[in-house]
Amino acid sequence: MTGNVADQPLTRQKSLLSRRRFVLGSAATAAGLALYAGEIARHELSIVTRTIAVRNLPDAFRGLRIAQISDIHFDEYTEPYFVRRVVAEVNALAPDLVLLTGDFISIGPRSASFAVGALHRCAEILEGIACPQRFAVMGNHDSLLGVPIVRPILAEAGIPSLVNEHVPIERAGQRLWLCGVRDPVEDLPDLDLAIPAAPDGPVLLLCHAPDFADKVLAHPRGRLVDLMVAGHSHGGQVRFPLVGALHTPEGGSKYVEGFFRLGRMQLYVNRGIGTVSLPFRLNCPPEITLFTLVSA
């Protein structure tokens, strides 16, 4: 008996043909899914709007619009044209403040020198953000490249970085405090330095890795934080119904995406713009978030 289907008994022929159709059909489905996840879903940019109620919000900050961008990972897979589209979408939203929560580039598998060049190109595009008030924190990939390298490149593009620091945002003599910590995965965040001891206004905290929220809550100054914004998890990047995210990184496995209320503190986890490891997204579109502050 040969391996040809025609040489097999009829029942055996039907079984072989059914199996072959299944294998071919499965392969075609997998190829189609990979094409969709890599070329379509990865670029289906979502603009998520969220109203954030803040206690004791000064009148001058009611209706403040804040845009958040995270995890660009330029240009491991994230193309320049896509980042330009993100900048155009942010400008169309006309926010009062823009927050960038880290991982502008990727470290590995390419060299550090490639990452430096990528950061320069990414910063040149981000310089096109029209909002004059924009601030960043470092992600784990940025920290691996080195804060002394990343910070001045962003600063040259008009994007100051908060590295265990805080700055006041002032309107009509009233204040909101913007705070930023070093990346908790690859660096040493210091909340005593990042958060003012006696802020005379609401406190917004930028931190790349969302699971650090538990450390914030346990810290004496954590009770001062009204809103923490993070990224890092990519929302899981590839999500299946009933299963959820196939993989989440260290520091981004508890709070994976979206909004969380943790006592007084509110946490929002942005799904990010780019991808890591593989250029795929599924049921997890890239995201720009637009927050509007209202009085609680």
C-alpha positions as CSV (number, residue, x, y, z in Angstrom):
1,M,0.0,0.0,0.0
2,T,1.5,3.4,-1.0
3,G,1.1,6.8,0.5
4,N,-1.2,8.0,-2.3
5,V,-4.8,8.6,-1.2
6,A,-6.1,6.8,-4.3
7,D,-4.3,3.6,-3.3
8,Q,-6.1,3.5,0.1
9,P,-9.4,1.9,0.9
10,L,-12.4,4.2,0.5
11,T,-13.0,4.8,4.2
12,R,-9.3,5.4,4.7
13,Q,-9.3,7.8,1.8
14,K,-12.1,9.9,3.3
15,S,-10.3,10.0,6.7
16,L,-7.1,11.2,5.0
17,L,-8.8,13.8,3.0
18,S,-10.7,15.1,6.0
19,R,-7.5,15.3,8.0
20,R,-5.7,17.0,5.1
21,R,-8.5,19.6,4.7
22,F,-8.4,20.2,8.5
23,V,-4.7,20.8,8.4
24,L,-4.9,23.0,5.4
25,G,-7.8,24.9,6.8
26,S,-6.1,25.4,10.2
27,A,-2.9,26.6,8.4
28,A,-5.0,29.1,6.4
29,T,-6.8,30.3,9.5
30,A,-3.5,30.8,11.4
31,A,-2.0,32.6,8.5
32,G,-5.0,34.9,8.2
33,L,-5.0,35.5,11.9
34,A,-1.3,36.4,11.9
35,L,-1.9,38.8,8.9
36,Y,-4.8,40.5,10.7
37,A,-3.0,40.7,14.0
38,G,0.3,42.0,12.4
39,E,-1.0,44.4,9.8
40,I,-4.5,45.4,10.7
41,A,-5.2,45.1,14.5
42,R,-1.7,46.4,15.3
43,H,-2.7,49.7,13.6
44,E,-6.3,50.0,14.7
45,L,-5.7,53.0,16.9
46,S,-8.3,53.5,19.7
47,I,-9.0,56.8,21.4
48,V,-10.3,56.1,24.9
49,T,-12.0,58.9,26.7
50,R,-12.4,58.8,30.5
51,T,-13.8,61.3,33.0
52,I,-11.8,61.4,36.3
53,A,-13.5,62.7,39.4
54,V,-11.0,64.4,41.7
55,R,-11.7,65.5,45.2
56,N,-10.9,69.1,46.0
57,L,-10.2,69.9,42.4
58,P,-9.5,73.6,42.1
59,D,-11.9,75.5,39.9
60,A,-9.2,76.4,37.4
61,F,-8.6,72.7,36.6
62,R,-12.2,71.6,36.1
63,G,-12.5,70.3,32.6
64,L,-8.7,69.9,32.2
65,R,-8.0,67.5,29.3
66,I,-5.0,65.2,29.6
67,A,-3.8,62.9,26.8
68,Q,-1.7,59.9,27.6
69,I,0.6,58.0,25.2
70,S,2.7,55.0,26.3
71,D,5.0,52.2,25.0
72,I,5.8,53.4,21.6
73,H,8.8,51.0,21.2
74,F,10.1,52.9,18.2
75,D,11.1,51.3,15.9
76,E,11.4,47.7,16.7
77,Y,8.1,47.2,15.0
78,T,6.4,50.6,15.4
79,E,6.8,52.5,12.1
80,P,7.5,56.2,11.8
81,Y,4.2,56.8,9.9
82,F,2.2,55.3,12.7
83,V,3.9,57.5,15.4
84,R,3.1,60.5,13.2
85,R,-0.5,59.4,13.1
86,V,-0.5,59.2,16.9
87,V,0.9,62.7,17.1
88,A,-1.8,64.0,14.6
89,E,-4.6,62.3,16.6
90,V,-3.3,63.9,19.9
91,N,-3.1,67.3,18.3
92,A,-6.7,66.9,17.0
93,L,-7.8,66.2,20.6
94,A,-6.3,69.6,21.7
95,P,-5.4,68.5,25.2
96,D,-4.2,70.9,27.9
97,L,-1.5,68.4,29.0
98,V,0.2,65.4,27.4
99,L,1.7,62.6,29.5
100,L,4.1,60.0,28.0
101,T,4.5,57.0,30.3
102,G,7.7,55.4,29.0
103,D,9.3,52.8,26.7
104,F,10.0,55.1,23.8
105,I,12.3,52.5,22.4
106,S,13.2,48.8,22.8
107,I,16.4,47.3,24.1
108,G,17.1,44.1,22.3
109,P,17.4,42.1,20.1
110,R,19.1,45.0,18.3
111,S,22.0,46.9,19.7
112,A,22.0,49.8,22.1
113,S,23.4,52.1,19.4
114,F,20.4,51.2,17.3
115,A,18.1,52.2,20.2
116,V,19.8,55.5,20.6
117,G,19.3,56.3,16.9
118,A,15.7,55.1,17.2
119,L,15.2,57.4,20.2
120,H,16.4,60.4,18.2
121,R,14.0,59.7,15.4
122,C,11.1,59.1,17.8
123,A,11.8,62.3,19.7
124,E,11.9,64.3,16.4
125,I,8.3,63.0,15.6
126,L,7.1,63.6,19.2
127,E,8.4,67.2,19.0
128,G,5.4,67.7,16.7
129,I,3.0,67.5,19.6
130,A,1.3,70.9,19.7
131,C,0.5,71.0,23.4
132,P,3.3,73.0,25.1
133,Q,2.8,71.2,28.4
134,R,4.1,67.6,27.9
135,F,6.0,65.4,30.4
136,A,7.5,61.9,30.4
137,V,8.7,59.2,32.7
138,M,11.1,56.4,31.9
139,G,10.0,52.8,31.0
140,N,12.0,49.7,31.7
141,H,13.6,49.7,28.2
142,D,14.5,53.4,28.5
143,S,16.1,52.7,31.9
144,L,18.1,49.9,30.4
145,L,19.4,52.2,27.8
146,G,20.1,54.7,30.5
147,V,18.4,57.8,32.0
148,P,21.5,60.0,31.2
149,I,21.1,59.0,27.5
150,V,17.3,59.2,27.2
151,R,16.6,62.3,29.3
152,P,18.5,64.9,27.2
153,I,17.2,63.5,23.9
154,L,13.7,64.0,25.1
155,A,14.5,67.4,26.6
156,E,15.8,68.5,23.2
157,A,12.4,67.7,21.7
158,G,10.7,69.8,24.4
159,I,9.7,66.8,26.6
160,P,11.0,67.1,30.2
161,S,11.3,63.9,32.1
162,L,10.2,63.4,35.7
163,V,12.8,61.2,37.4
164,N,11.7,60.9,41.0
165,E,10.6,64.5,40.7
166,H,7.5,66.7,40.9
167,V,6.4,69.9,39.2
168,P,3.5,72.2,39.8
169,I,1.0,72.8,36.9
170,E,-0.4,76.3,37.6
171,R,-3.7,77.9,36.4
172,A,-5.1,81.2,37.8
173,G,-3.0,81.0,40.9
174,Q,-4.1,77.4,41.6
175,R,-2.1,74.2,41.5
176,L,-2.1,70.6,40.4
177,W,1.0,68.5,41.2
178,L,2.5,66.3,38.5
179,C,4.8,63.6,39.9
180,G,7.0,61.0,38.2
181,V,9.0,58.0,39.5
182,R,11.9,56.0,38.0
183,D,10.8,52.7,36.5
184,P,10.1,50.1,39.2
185,V,11.2,47.1,37.1
186,E,14.7,48.2,36.2
187,D,15.4,51.2,38.4
188,L,14.7,52.6,41.9
189,P,11.6,54.7,42.3
190,D,11.5,57.0,45.3
191,L,8.1,58.3,46.4
192,D,9.6,60.6,49.0
193,L,11.3,62.5,46.2
194,A,8.5,62.2,43.7
195,I,5.6,63.3,45.8
196,P,5.6,66.6,47.7
197,A,5.1,66.3,51.4
198,A,2.3,68.9,51.6
199,P,0.9,69.5,48.1
200,D,-1.5,72.4,47.8
201,G,-3.6,70.7,45.1
202,P,-4.4,67.3,43.6
203,V,-1.6,64.9,42.9
204,L,-1.1,63.0,39.5
205,L,1.5,60.3,39.5
206,L,3.2,59.0,36.4
207,C,4.8,55.5,36.7
208,H,5.5,53.1,33.8
209,A,4.7,49.8,35.6
210,P,1.1,49.7,36.9
211,D,1.7,47.0,39.6
212,F,3.7,49.6,41.5
213,A,0.4,51.0,42.6
214,D,0.4,48.6,45.5
215,K,3.7,50.1,46.7
216,V,2.2,53.5,46.3
217,L,-0.8,52.6,48.4
218,A,1.5,51.2,51.2
219,H,3.6,54.4,51.3
220,P,2.8,57.2,53.7
221,R,2.6,59.7,50.7
222,G,0.5,57.3,48.7
223,R,-2.7,58.7,50.4
224,L,-1.9,62.0,48.6
225,V,-2.2,60.5,45.1
226,D,-5.5,61.2,43.3
227,L,-4.6,59.5,40.0
228,M,-1.8,57.3,38.8
229,V,-1.3,56.7,35.1
230,A,0.8,53.8,33.8
231,G,1.5,51.6,30.7
232,H,4.0,48.8,30.4
233,S,1.6,45.8,30.1
234,H,0.4,46.6,26.5
235,G,-2.9,45.4,27.8
236,G,-1.6,41.9,27.2
237,Q,-1.1,42.7,23.5
238,V,-2.7,39.4,22.4
239,R,-6.0,38.6,24.1
240,F,-8.5,35.7,23.4
241,P,-12.1,35.5,24.5
242,L,-12.6,33.7,27.8
243,V,-8.8,33.4,28.2
244,G,-7.6,37.0,28.3
245,A,-4.0,38.0,27.9
246,L,-1.7,35.3,26.8
247,H,1.3,37.0,28.5
248,T,1.9,40.0,30.8
249,P,5.3,41.3,31.9
250,E,6.8,41.6,35.3
251,G,5.3,44.7,36.9
252,G,2.2,44.6,34.7
253,S,0.4,41.4,35.5
254,K,-2.0,42.4,38.2
255,Y,-3.3,45.7,36.7
256,V,-3.3,44.9,33.0
257,E,-5.5,47.5,31.3
258,G,-8.1,50.1,31.9
259,F,-9.4,51.8,35.1
260,F,-9.1,50.7,38.7
261,R,-10.3,52.4,41.9
262,L,-7.9,51.7,44.8
263,G,-9.4,53.6,47.7
264,R,-8.8,57.3,47.2
265,M,-6.3,56.6,44.4
266,Q,-7.5,55.9,40.9
267,L,-5.3,54.0,38.5
268,Y,-5.4,53.9,34.7
269,V,-3.4,51.5,32.6
270,N,-2.9,52.5,29.0
271,R,-2.5,49.6,26.4
272,G,0.3,51.5,24.6
273,I,1.1,52.2,21.0
274,G,3.8,49.6,20.0
275,T,4.5,46.0,20.5
276,V,7.4,43.9,21.8
277,S,8.7,40.4,21.0
278,L,6.3,40.0,18.1
279,P,4.5,42.6,15.9
280,F,1.0,41.3,16.8
281,R,-2.0,42.7,18.6
282,L,-5.3,40.9,18.9
283,N,-8.4,42.1,20.7
284,C,-6.1,44.7,22.3
285,P,-5.9,47.8,20.1
286,P,-3.2,50.5,20.5
287,E,-4.5,53.3,22.6
288,I,-4.4,57.1,23.1
289,T,-6.2,58.0,26.4
290,L,-8.0,61.3,26.9
291,F,-8.9,62.1,30.5
292,T,-11.1,65.0,31.5
293,L,-10.9,66.1,35.2
294,V,-14.1,66.9,37.0
295,S,-14.8,67.7,40.7
296,A,-15.8,64.7,42.8
